Each structure stands twice: as C-alpha cells, then as structure tokens.
Amino acid sequence: QVQLVESGGGLVQAGGSLRLSCAASGNIFSIKDMGWYRQAPGKQRELVATITRGGSTNYTDSVKGRFTISRDSAKNTVYLQMNSLKPEDTAVYYCNAHTWDVAYWGQGTQVTVSS
C-alpha cells in the first residue's frame, strides 16, 4: 500500500505561482513513477505531468514551459512548480503513484486562478 498526501493548493491571481507537494509513505519502494493530474468542473481528469524513478519527465502541452515536476527521493516527495498560472489551470489537482500493478491517488488539492 502507498499513501499520498498533497498540499500547497490555494487561490492565486493570473500570472502568479504555486507549488504543490505530494508526500508518499508506505511501500514507497514499489513506486515506478509519480505524477500530477487535474480535474476541472464538468471535465474529465487529465494528465498534467509525470516523473519516473529515473527522473524522466513528461508534460501535457498546455503546461509546457510553465510547470515543472520534480522529485526529492530522500523526502519521498514530488513537487509541481506552477508558474504563469492561467484561469484555465483552475482545477482539483491529484497526486498519482504507479507501482507495477496498482495506481494510487491522493485526496486532491484545489487550485483556483482568478483573472
């Protein structure tokens, strides 16, 4: 079992920045990769960014150049630095961790960007 706890969401004006954190605990050695997803009202959950155990990253096109995912293995924590935020980034952001056969999710943290 893996437990994920997110923090760092909030309300910010357009053009501002936020940093989300996701702390993993439990059977962390089984984790292959971690990532962030988001779900806006009335929309499906979508991938934002992922990072592998080896540090390779992947981003959805709409956040490239603005968001950065990183991983502190010593703290078992993944971060999402979000810069130049836009109102369309408003969503609940979920941390995700994949093992070989299971996907784990955090409880979500709200990010609201005002225009």
Buried (B, 14 or more C-beta within 10 A) or exposed (E): EBEBBBBBBEEBEEEBEBBBBBBBEBBBEBBEBBBBBBBBEEEEBEBBBBBBEEEEBBBBEEBEEBBBBBBEEEEBBBBBBBBEBBEEBBBBBBBBBBBEEEEBBBEBBEBBBEE
